[in-house]
Amino acid sequence: MKKIILVLFIIAGIGTSVFAEEISSLIDEFQKRDEIVFTKDEGRALNFMTGLKYDINNVIKIEFIPPGNQSFVIKNRNGDICLGDMKADLLRCKNEMGITTINYAGDAD
């Protein structure tokens, strides 16, 4: 009986160590993603685009147009380039073929 319990503890220990290695890689990935920090202006721009129902998950670059940081240009993974104006509540995007999409106060045309 003691041998069976000992074997079970050994098997449980091996299983736990393998499982812990898998978890540690997930924890590393979580911490890496947690380190992505947006500036205050980038956060405002992303919130603005979310309010216009624009999918911000594909945004790869944001640049602000001075003065006042009320206008910005973004590029996304789909190849779209968008010009956003927070003051006018407007987001105008062009895809790689030159087709323009305009988001104004939540409406898209």
Backbone bond lengths (Angstrom), bond angles and torsions (degrees), N, CA, C in turn:
res aa  C-N    CA-C-N  psi(-1)  N-CA   C-N-CA  omega(-1)  CA-C   N-CA-C  phi
1 M - - - 1.441 - - 1.528 110.60 -
2 K 1.353 115.97 -42.27 1.458 119.60 179.85 1.521 110.66 -64.93
3 K 1.340 117.08 -35.29 1.461 120.41 179.49 1.528 110.75 -66.30
4 I 1.318 117.00 -37.99 1.465 120.91 179.69 1.525 110.15 -65.77
5 I 1.324 116.66 -43.03 1.463 120.98 178.59 1.519 110.28 -64.41
6 L 1.324 117.35 -41.47 1.459 121.59 178.40 1.527 110.73 -62.33
7 V 1.319 117.05 -44.10 1.467 121.18 178.60 1.528 110.60 -62.78
8 L 1.320 117.12 -41.03 1.465 120.59 178.57 1.528 111.54 -63.47
9 F 1.342 117.06 -40.56 1.462 120.47 176.85 1.523 111.29 -63.67
10 I 1.314 117.33 -40.19 1.468 121.14 179.17 1.529 110.13 -64.72
11 I 1.326 116.44 -45.48 1.467 120.32 179.01 1.528 110.51 -63.01
12 A 1.330 116.16 -41.79 1.464 119.98 178.78 1.522 110.76 -64.05
13 G 1.319 117.78 -38.88 1.461 121.49 178.57 1.514 112.15 -64.55
14 I 1.329 116.83 -42.54 1.466 120.66 178.63 1.527 109.99 -65.53
15 G 1.309 117.08 -44.03 1.465 120.95 178.75 1.512 112.24 -62.20
16 T 1.325 116.54 -39.45 1.458 120.76 179.23 1.516 111.33 -66.24
17 S 1.330 118.00 -40.61 1.460 120.05 -179.21 1.528 111.14 -67.24
18 V 1.324 118.23 -38.34 1.467 120.98 177.05 1.519 109.85 -66.32
19 F 1.315 117.05 -43.74 1.453 122.19 179.77 1.526 110.37 -64.53
20 A 1.332 117.75 -38.19 1.462 121.87 -179.86 1.522 110.97 -64.32
21 E 1.339 118.32 -36.38 1.460 120.47 178.12 1.524 110.86 -64.75
22 E 1.332 117.48 -40.93 1.454 120.64 177.87 1.521 110.81 -64.85
23 I 1.306 117.18 -40.98 1.458 121.21 179.51 1.519 110.19 -65.77
24 S 1.324 117.94 -40.45 1.459 119.42 -177.27 1.522 111.27 -62.83
25 S 1.340 118.88 -34.84 1.461 119.55 177.56 1.525 110.45 -68.15
26 L 1.330 117.01 -35.44 1.459 119.80 176.10 1.523 111.37 -68.24
27 I 1.316 116.66 -38.72 1.462 120.42 177.29 1.518 110.02 -64.47
28 D 1.331 117.39 -41.65 1.465 120.76 177.19 1.525 111.08 -59.91
29 E 1.323 116.91 -44.12 1.466 121.17 179.13 1.523 110.94 -63.68
30 F 1.335 116.71 -41.28 1.462 120.69 178.51 1.524 110.61 -62.44
31 Q 1.322 116.95 -44.70 1.456 120.31 -179.37 1.522 111.15 -66.75
32 K 1.329 117.16 -35.46 1.460 120.52 177.76 1.528 110.08 -63.65
33 R 1.316 116.15 -43.43 1.463 119.83 179.06 1.518 111.43 -70.31
34 D 1.315 116.90 -30.71 1.456 121.16 179.61 1.523 111.13 -68.36
35 E 1.334 117.14 -22.99 1.456 121.16 -178.72 1.523 112.57 -79.60
36 I 1.338 117.70 -10.72 1.458 120.20 178.03 1.522 107.36 -70.91
37 V 1.305 115.84 113.59 1.452 120.90 -176.36 1.526 108.32 -122.04
38 F 1.309 115.95 130.61 1.445 120.78 176.71 1.517 109.18 -94.59
39 T 1.326 115.07 149.65 1.452 118.51 173.32 1.525 108.02 -70.55
40 K 1.302 115.57 168.69 1.461 120.52 -179.82 1.532 110.34 -60.01
41 D 1.330 116.71 -42.99 1.461 120.32 -179.86 1.526 111.81 -66.66
42 E 1.336 117.46 -41.28 1.463 120.46 178.22 1.527 110.80 -63.17
43 G 1.313 116.51 -39.26 1.461 120.48 176.75 1.521 111.90 -62.98
44 R 1.338 116.42 -40.78 1.470 120.48 176.68 1.524 110.67 -62.45
45 A 1.341 116.49 -42.15 1.465 120.48 -179.77 1.530 110.69 -64.98
46 L 1.326 117.22 -42.42 1.463 120.30 179.24 1.526 111.28 -65.92
47 N 1.324 117.37 -39.74 1.468 120.67 175.96 1.525 111.12 -64.31
48 F 1.331 115.83 -39.35 1.462 120.84 177.56 1.529 110.74 -60.99
49 M 1.341 116.75 -46.20 1.465 120.58 -179.77 1.525 111.33 -66.42
50 T 1.323 117.22 -35.50 1.461 120.77 176.83 1.525 110.08 -63.51
51 G 1.328 116.45 -39.93 1.461 120.78 177.28 1.518 112.58 -62.71
52 L 1.330 116.75 -28.51 1.469 121.21 177.19 1.525 111.97 -88.71
53 K 1.316 116.47 8.09 1.475 123.45 -179.84 1.530 112.15 62.81
54 Y 1.333 116.70 34.57 1.459 122.06 176.04 1.528 107.99 -93.54
55 D 1.332 116.63 135.10 1.467 121.28 -178.71 1.532 109.47 -72.75
56 I 1.331 116.59 108.75 1.466 120.68 -176.75 1.525 112.77 -87.83
57 N 1.316 118.19 -2.24 1.464 120.71 -177.28 1.519 113.08 -67.35
58 N 1.323 117.97 -23.05 1.458 120.94 -178.02 1.522 113.67 -98.95
59 V 1.328 118.38 1.83 1.463 121.47 -179.13 1.524 109.35 -67.77
60 I 1.343 115.92 127.34 1.463 118.93 179.73 1.527 112.78 -114.52
61 K 1.336 117.28 -17.22 1.462 118.52 -178.81 1.524 109.50 -152.89
62 I 1.331 115.72 138.52 1.463 122.35 175.96 1.522 107.56 -130.12
63 E 1.333 116.10 129.42 1.465 121.26 174.27 1.519 108.16 -129.28
64 F 1.327 116.16 136.62 1.454 120.90 -178.98 1.516 110.67 -97.25
65 I 1.331 114.27 147.73 1.457 121.32 179.74 1.523 107.16 -103.29
66 P 1.328 117.61 114.49 1.458 119.07 178.40 1.533 109.20 -71.77
67 P 1.281 120.83 161.47 1.462 128.14 0.37 1.525 112.00 -90.39
68 G 1.284 116.59 157.41 1.452 123.03 172.07 1.509 116.55 86.33
69 N 1.317 117.67 -10.16 1.466 121.81 178.53 1.529 112.78 53.05
70 Q 1.318 117.02 38.11 1.464 120.89 175.43 1.523 111.37 -95.49
71 S 1.328 116.93 -16.45 1.463 122.07 178.92 1.516 108.90 -118.97
72 F 1.325 115.82 148.44 1.459 120.04 -178.14 1.522 109.84 -151.21
73 V 1.321 114.99 162.59 1.459 122.72 175.61 1.520 106.91 -122.47
74 I 1.336 116.58 136.18 1.464 120.25 177.23 1.517 109.90 -125.00
75 K 1.308 114.89 157.47 1.455 121.89 171.63 1.518 106.38 -128.14
76 N 1.343 116.20 139.26 1.458 118.69 177.99 1.522 110.86 -119.30
77 R 1.312 115.99 173.55 1.471 121.74 -176.21 1.523 113.06 -65.97
78 N 1.325 117.49 -19.85 1.460 121.16 179.53 1.526 112.15 -81.51
79 G 1.326 117.16 -4.14 1.456 121.44 -179.10 1.515 113.43 91.69
80 D 1.328 118.03 2.82 1.459 120.84 178.45 1.523 110.06 -74.84
81 I 1.324 115.03 143.90 1.459 122.37 172.00 1.521 106.11 -117.17
82 C 1.331 116.50 128.27 1.462 120.37 -176.43 1.516 110.52 -124.98
83 L 1.321 115.01 142.53 1.451 122.50 174.16 1.515 107.02 -110.24
84 G 1.312 116.49 120.94 1.459 121.04 -179.05 1.510 111.02 -112.23
85 D 1.310 116.25 140.27 1.459 122.10 176.59 1.523 107.60 -129.54
86 M 1.327 116.05 104.80 1.464 120.52 -176.59 1.521 111.73 -68.42
87 K 1.330 116.82 -30.08 1.455 119.91 179.95 1.534 111.12 -68.22
88 A 1.333 116.27 -40.61 1.468 121.30 -179.48 1.528 112.25 -88.63
89 D 1.331 117.93 -4.86 1.468 122.79 -178.56 1.529 110.58 58.35
90 L 1.346 115.24 48.81 1.454 121.98 -172.02 1.524 110.66 -135.21
91 L 1.330 116.01 138.43 1.464 122.30 174.50 1.526 107.16 -133.75
92 R 1.332 115.94 115.31 1.466 121.27 -178.37 1.514 108.96 -113.80
93 C 1.335 117.14 122.82 1.461 122.13 -175.46 1.523 110.66 -120.20
94 K 1.336 115.15 146.64 1.463 121.73 173.16 1.510 107.91 -126.39
95 N 1.334 115.37 132.83 1.458 118.65 176.95 1.529 109.73 -88.13
96 E 1.325 117.37 -176.08 1.465 121.32 -176.05 1.523 112.73 -65.37
97 M 1.327 117.49 -22.38 1.464 121.17 179.41 1.522 112.21 -89.64
98 G 1.321 117.53 -2.56 1.458 121.60 178.67 1.517 114.47 90.93
99 I 1.317 117.42 4.81 1.466 120.59 179.05 1.528 108.88 -75.91
100 T 1.318 115.61 130.22 1.456 121.72 -176.09 1.523 111.08 -99.18
101 T 1.321 115.33 135.78 1.462 122.64 173.07 1.517 107.42 -121.02
102 I 1.318 115.95 132.35 1.460 120.31 -179.28 1.521 108.86 -117.14
103 N 1.324 115.92 126.14 1.463 122.58 174.28 1.522 107.09 -109.72
104 Y 1.313 116.14 118.04 1.451 120.72 -179.80 1.515 108.57 -128.64
105 A 1.298 116.85 115.65 1.467 123.27 177.83 1.528 111.99 50.32
106 G 1.330 116.67 40.01 1.459 121.07 175.15 1.508 114.85 93.89
107 D 1.342 118.10 -10.64 1.464 121.46 177.67 1.518 109.39 -98.36
108 A 1.322 116.92 138.79 1.464 121.42 179.25 1.519 109.62 -116.40
109 D 1.314 115.82 133.76 1.474 122.27 175.80 1.511 109.82 -127.11
